[in-house]
Amino acid sequence: GWGMGVAVIKERDSTHASPGAITWSGGFGTSWRADPSEDLHAILMTQGVGFTSGIYDAFWTSVYQALGD
């Protein structure tokens, strides 16, 4: 869902999407997320058009995997 310019994750659909997390992604690779259930705030800052390089998925998957350690 969307509200106030950010996305709200409504259901888990990947390894890096907790329900209730609030997220925003910019057009040039910058991404921000606050996940209250994991007590997490994280920012990915890149410069490039789109997420075609796989950095986006690799970053968020790594962040959530690190929480388990």
C-alpha positions in Angstrom: 0.0 0.0 0.0 1.0 3.6 -0.3 0.6 6.6 2.0 2.3 9.9 2.5 4.7 9.2 -0.4 6.0 5.9 1.0 5.2 2.2 0.5 3.9 0.1 3.4 4.6 -3.6 3.1 1.3 -5.5 3.6 2.5 -9.1 3.3 5.8 -11.0 3.1 6.6 -11.6 -0.5 10.3 -12.0 -0.4 13.2 -12.5 2.0 13.4 -8.8 2.6 9.9 -7.6 3.2 8.3 -7.7 6.7 4.7 -6.7 7.0 4.4 -3.2 8.4 7.7 -2.0 7.1 7.7 1.4 5.5 9.9 1.9 2.5 10.9 4.3 -0.3 13.0 3.8 -3.4 14.3 6.6 -5.6 14.8 6.5 -9.3 18.6 6.4 -9.1 19.1 3.6 -6.7 18.6 5.2 -3.3 16.4 3.2 -1.0 15.2 3.7 2.6 13.4 1.3 5.0 12.0 1.4 8.5 10.9 -2.0 9.8 9.4 -1.7 13.3 9.0 -5.4 13.8 12.8 -5.9 13.4 13.8 -2.6 15.1 15.5 -1.6 11.8 16.3 1.5 9.9 18.5 1.2 6.8 19.5 3.3 3.8 21.1 2.2 0.5 22.7 5.0 -1.4 23.8 4.3 -5.0 24.0 6.3 -8.2 22.5 4.5 -11.2 19.3 4.3 -13.1 17.0 1.5 -11.9 17.9 -1.6 -10.0 19.1 -3.8 -12.9 22.5 -4.6 -11.3 21.0 -6.7 -8.5 22.5 -4.4 -5.8 19.0 -3.6 -4.5 18.0 -7.2 -3.8 21.5 -8.2 -2.6 21.6 -5.3 -0.1 18.2 -5.9 1.4 18.6 -9.6 1.5 22.0 -9.2 3.3 20.5 -6.7 5.8 17.7 -9.1 6.8 20.1 -12.1 6.9 22.4 -10.2 9.2 19.5 -9.7 11.7 19.4 -13.5 12.3 23.1 -13.5 13.5 
